[in-house]
Amino acid sequence: MAKASNKGLKIALAVAALFVVLIAVILYLLAYGVITPQMAMLMFVALLGMYVGFGVLIGVYRFISKLE
């Protein structure tokens, strides 16, 4: 049972690390003038929306799979 918990923790850390890396890429593009501040804000909101949306989707999937 501990092995499954450890696997879940690794996945959660990988997802969190990817989120931080994507935010760093957006900040890098903003700092070097590749994108405007408005475009960076839009990218931040879209990134957060995707993470929340897919998180809800995964949560619902796990809930439904436990019902069957």
DSSP file (Angstrom, degrees, kcal/mol; ACC not computed):
  #  RESIDUE AA STRUCTURE BP1 BP2  ACC     N-H-->O    O-->H-N    N-H-->O    O-->H-N    TCO  KAPPA ALPHA  PHI   PSI    X-CA   Y-CA   Z-CA
    1    1 A M     >        0   0    0      0, 0.0     4,-1.6     0, 0.0     3,-0.3   0.000 360.0 360.0 360.0 -35.4    0.0    0.0    0.0
    2    2 A A  H  >  +     0   0    0      1,-0.2     4,-2.3     2,-0.2     5,-0.2   0.812 360.0  61.1 -66.1 -28.6    2.9    2.4    0.7
    3    3 A K  H  > S+     0   0    0      2,-0.2     4,-2.0     1,-0.2    -1,-0.2   0.900 103.5  48.5 -65.6 -40.3    4.1    1.9   -2.8
    4    4 A A  H  > S+     0   0    0     -3,-0.3     4,-2.2     2,-0.2    -1,-0.2   0.897 111.6  50.0 -66.1 -40.8    0.9    3.3   -4.3
    5    5 A S  H  X S+     0   0    0     -4,-1.6     4,-2.1     1,-0.2    -2,-0.2   0.893 109.9  50.8 -64.7 -39.9    1.1    6.3   -2.0
    6    6 A N  H  X S+     0   0    0     -4,-2.3     4,-2.1     2,-0.2    -1,-0.2   0.885 109.4  51.0 -64.6 -39.0    4.7    6.9   -3.0
    7    7 A K  H  X S+     0   0    0     -4,-2.0     4,-2.1     2,-0.2    -2,-0.2   0.910 109.7  50.0 -65.1 -42.0    3.8    6.7   -6.7
    8    8 A G  H  X S+     0   0    0     -4,-2.2     4,-2.4     1,-0.2    -2,-0.2   0.880 109.4  51.6 -63.3 -38.3    1.0    9.3   -6.1
    9    9 A L  H  X S+     0   0    0     -4,-2.1     4,-2.4     2,-0.2    -1,-0.2   0.901 108.7  50.7 -65.6 -40.8    3.3   11.6   -4.3
   10   10 A K  H  X S+     0   0    0     -4,-2.1     4,-2.1     2,-0.2    -2,-0.2   0.898 111.0  48.5 -63.9 -40.6    5.8   11.4   -7.2
   11   11 A I  H  X S+     0   0    0     -4,-2.1     4,-2.4     2,-0.2    -2,-0.2   0.917 111.3  50.1 -65.6 -43.1    3.1   12.2   -9.7
   12   12 A A  H  X S+     0   0    0     -4,-2.4     4,-2.3     1,-0.2    -2,-0.2   0.903 111.8  47.9 -62.8 -41.2    1.9   15.2   -7.6
   13   13 A L  H  X S+     0   0    0     -4,-2.4     4,-2.4     2,-0.2    -1,-0.2   0.879 111.0  51.1 -67.1 -37.3    5.4   16.5   -7.3
   14   14 A A  H  X S+     0   0    0     -4,-2.1     4,-2.3     2,-0.2    -2,-0.2   0.906 111.0  48.0 -66.4 -41.1    6.0   16.1  -11.1
   15   15 A V  H  X S+     0   0    0     -4,-2.4     4,-2.1     2,-0.2    -2,-0.2   0.919 113.2  47.8 -65.1 -43.4    2.8   18.0  -11.9
   16   16 A A  H  X S+     0   0    0     -4,-2.3     4,-2.1     2,-0.2    -2,-0.2   0.896 111.8  50.1 -64.4 -40.3    3.7   20.8   -9.4
   17   17 A A  H  X S+     0   0    0     -4,-2.4     4,-2.4     1,-0.2    -2,-0.2   0.900 109.8  50.5 -65.6 -40.2    7.2   21.1  -10.9
   18   18 A L  H  X S+     0   0    0     -4,-2.3     4,-2.5     2,-0.2    -1,-0.2   0.890 108.7  52.7 -64.8 -38.2    5.8   21.3  -14.4
   19   19 A F  H  X S+     0   0    0     -4,-2.1     4,-2.0     2,-0.2    -2,-0.2   0.926 110.9  46.7 -61.0 -45.1    3.5   24.0  -13.3
   20   20 A V  H  X S+     0   0    0     -4,-2.1     4,-2.3     1,-0.2    -2,-0.2   0.895 111.7  51.4 -65.3 -40.3    6.4   26.0  -11.8
   21   21 A V  H  X S+     0   0    0     -4,-2.4     4,-2.2     2,-0.2    -2,-0.2   0.915 109.3  49.8 -64.1 -42.7    8.5   25.5  -15.0
   22   22 A L  H  X S+     0   0    0     -4,-2.5     4,-2.0     1,-0.2    -1,-0.2   0.882 110.5  50.0 -64.8 -37.2    5.7   26.7  -17.2
   23   23 A I  H  X S+     0   0    0     -4,-2.0     4,-2.4     2,-0.2    -1,-0.2   0.902 109.8  51.7 -65.1 -40.0    5.3   29.8  -15.1
   24   24 A A  H  X S+     0   0    0     -4,-2.3     4,-2.4     2,-0.2    -2,-0.2   0.886 108.2  51.5 -63.8 -38.5    9.0   30.4  -15.3
   25   25 A V  H  X S+     0   0    0     -4,-2.2     4,-2.5     2,-0.2    -1,-0.2   0.915 110.0  49.0 -64.4 -42.5    8.9   30.1  -19.1
   26   26 A I  H  X S+     0   0    0     -4,-2.0     4,-2.2     1,-0.2    -2,-0.2   0.921 112.4  48.1 -63.1 -42.9    6.1   32.7  -19.2
   27   27 A L  H  X S+     0   0    0     -4,-2.4     4,-2.7     2,-0.2    -2,-0.2   0.880 110.4  52.5 -65.0 -37.0    8.1   35.0  -17.0
   28   28 A Y  H  X S+     0   0    0     -4,-2.4     4,-1.9     2,-0.2     6,-0.2   0.935 110.3  47.2 -62.3 -46.9   11.2   34.5  -19.1
   29   29 A L  H  <>S+     0   0    0     -4,-2.5     5,-2.0     1,-0.2     6,-1.1   0.878 113.8  48.8 -63.3 -37.0    9.3   35.4  -22.3
   30   30 A L  H ><5S+     0   0    0     -4,-2.2     3,-1.2    -5,-0.2    -2,-0.2   0.909 109.0  52.2 -67.7 -42.6    7.8   38.5  -20.5
   31   31 A A  H 3<5S+     0   0    0     -4,-2.7    -2,-0.2     1,-0.3    -1,-0.2   0.852 111.2  46.7 -64.4 -35.2   11.2   39.7  -19.2
   32   32 A Y  T 3<5S-     0   0    0     -4,-1.9    -1,-0.3    -5,-0.2    -2,-0.2   0.331 114.6-114.2 -92.7   8.5   12.8   39.5  -22.7
   33   33 A G  T < 5S+     0   0    0     -3,-1.2    -3,-0.2     2,-0.2    -2,-0.1   0.649  78.9 126.5  75.8  15.2    9.9   41.3  -24.3
   34   34 A V  S   <S+     0   0    0     -5,-2.0     2,-0.3    -6,-0.2    -4,-0.2   0.875  78.7  26.6 -71.5 -36.8    8.7   38.4  -26.5
   35   35 A I  S    S-     0   0    0     -6,-1.1    -2,-0.2    -9,-0.1    -1,-0.1  -0.882  86.1-115.1-123.7 157.8    5.2   38.7  -25.1
   36   36 A T     >  -     0   0    0     -2,-0.3     4,-2.3     1,-0.1     5,-0.2  -0.428  32.0-107.8 -84.2 163.7    3.3   41.7  -23.7
   37   37 A P  H  > S+     0   0    0      0, 0.0     4,-2.3     0, 0.0     5,-0.2   0.864 121.3  53.1 -59.6 -35.2    2.1   41.9  -20.0
   38   38 A Q  H  > S+     0   0    0      2,-0.2     4,-2.2     1,-0.2     5,-0.1   0.902 109.2  48.0 -66.5 -39.8   -1.5   41.3  -21.2
   39   39 A M  H  > S+     0   0    0      2,-0.2     4,-2.3     1,-0.2    -1,-0.2   0.886 110.7  51.9 -67.8 -38.1   -0.5   38.2  -23.1
   40   40 A A  H  X S+     0   0    0     -4,-2.3     4,-2.4     2,-0.2    -2,-0.2   0.911 109.4  49.5 -63.9 -42.0    1.4   36.9  -20.1
   41   41 A M  H  X S+     0   0    0     -4,-2.3     4,-2.5     1,-0.2    -2,-0.2   0.911 110.5  50.4 -63.7 -41.5   -1.6   37.4  -17.8
   42   42 A L  H  X S+     0   0    0     -4,-2.2     4,-2.4     1,-0.2    -1,-0.2   0.893 110.5  49.7 -61.9 -40.0   -3.8   35.6  -20.3
   43   43 A M  H  X S+     0   0    0     -4,-2.3     4,-2.5     2,-0.2    -2,-0.2   0.887 110.1  50.8 -67.2 -38.6   -1.3   32.7  -20.4
   44   44 A F  H  X S+     0   0    0     -4,-2.4     4,-2.5     2,-0.2    -2,-0.2   0.931 112.5  45.9 -62.2 -46.1   -1.2   32.6  -16.6
   45   45 A V  H  X S+     0   0    0     -4,-2.5     4,-2.5     1,-0.2    -2,-0.2   0.905 113.9  48.8 -65.3 -41.3   -5.0   32.5  -16.4
   46   46 A A  H  X S+     0   0    0     -4,-2.4     4,-2.4     2,-0.2    -1,-0.2   0.905 111.6  49.5 -65.4 -40.9   -5.2   29.8  -19.2
   47   47 A L  H  X S+     0   0    0     -4,-2.5     4,-2.2     2,-0.2    -2,-0.2   0.929 113.0  46.1 -63.6 -45.5   -2.5   27.7  -17.5
   48   48 A L  H  X S+     0   0    0     -4,-2.5     4,-2.6     1,-0.2     5,-0.2   0.910 112.3  51.5 -63.7 -41.8   -4.3   27.9  -14.1
   49   49 A G  H  X S+     0   0    0     -4,-2.5     4,-2.8     1,-0.2    -2,-0.2   0.888 109.6  49.5 -62.5 -39.9   -7.6   27.1  -15.8
   50   50 A M  H  X S+     0   0    0     -4,-2.4     4,-2.7     2,-0.2     5,-0.3   0.920 112.1  47.5 -66.2 -42.8   -6.2   24.0  -17.5
   51   51 A Y  H  X S+     0   0    0     -4,-2.2     4,-1.8     2,-0.2    -2,-0.2   0.920 116.1  43.7 -65.3 -42.8   -4.7   22.7  -14.3
   52   52 A V  H  X S+     0   0    0     -4,-2.6     4,-2.4     2,-0.2     5,-0.2   0.932 115.3  49.4 -66.9 -44.7   -7.9   23.2  -12.3
   53   53 A G  H  X S+     0   0    0     -4,-2.8     4,-2.3    -5,-0.2    -2,-0.2   0.929 114.2  43.0 -61.8 -47.4  -10.1   21.8  -15.1
   54   54 A F  H  X S+     0   0    0     -4,-2.7     4,-2.6     2,-0.2    -1,-0.2   0.836 111.4  56.6 -69.3 -30.8   -8.0   18.7  -15.6
   55   55 A G  H  X S+     0   0    0     -4,-1.8     4,-2.4    -5,-0.3    -2,-0.2   0.918 109.2  45.4 -64.2 -42.9   -7.8   18.3  -11.8
   56   56 A V  H  X S+     0   0    0     -4,-2.4     4,-2.7     2,-0.2     5,-0.2   0.916 112.4  52.3 -64.4 -42.8  -11.6   18.3  -11.6
   57   57 A L  H  X S+     0   0    0     -4,-2.3     4,-2.2     1,-0.2    -2,-0.2   0.914 111.6  45.3 -60.1 -44.6  -11.8   15.9  -14.5
   58   58 A I  H  X S+     0   0    0     -4,-2.6     4,-2.4     2,-0.2    -1,-0.2   0.897 112.4  52.2 -66.9 -40.2   -9.3   13.5  -12.9
   59   59 A G  H  X S+     0   0    0     -4,-2.4     4,-2.1     1,-0.2    -2,-0.2   0.916 110.9  46.5 -62.5 -43.0  -11.1   13.8   -9.5
   60   60 A V  H  X S+     0   0    0     -4,-2.7     4,-2.7     2,-0.2     5,-0.2   0.901 111.4  52.6 -65.6 -40.6  -14.5   13.0  -11.1
   61   61 A Y  H  X S+     0   0    0     -4,-2.2     4,-2.3    -5,-0.2    -2,-0.2   0.918 110.8  46.7 -60.5 -43.8  -13.0   10.0  -13.0
   62   62 A R  H  X S+     0   0    0     -4,-2.4     4,-1.3     2,-0.2    -1,-0.2   0.883 112.6  50.4 -67.0 -37.7  -11.5    8.6   -9.8
   63   63 A F  H  X S+     0   0    0     -4,-2.1     4,-0.9    -5,-0.2     3,-0.2   0.928 112.4  46.0 -65.0 -45.2  -14.8    9.1   -8.0
   64   64 A I  H >X S+     0   0    0     -4,-2.7     4,-1.1     1,-0.2     3,-0.5   0.882 108.7  55.8 -67.1 -37.8  -16.8    7.4  -10.7
   65   65 A S  H 3< S+     0   0    0     -4,-2.3    -1,-0.2     1,-0.2    -2,-0.2   0.817 105.4  52.9 -66.4 -27.8  -14.3    4.5  -10.9
   66   66 A K  H 3< S+     0   0    0     -4,-1.3    -1,-0.2    -3,-0.2    -2,-0.2   0.746 102.6  59.8 -76.2 -22.7  -14.8    3.8   -7.2
   67   67 A L  H <<        0   0    0     -4,-0.9    -1,-0.2    -3,-0.5    -2,-0.2   0.815 360.0 360.0 -73.3 -30.0  -18.5    3.6   -7.6
   68   68 A E     <        0   0    0     -4,-1.1    -1,-0.2    -3,-0.1    -2,-0.1   0.493 360.0 360.0 -77.6 360.0  -18.5    0.7  -10.1
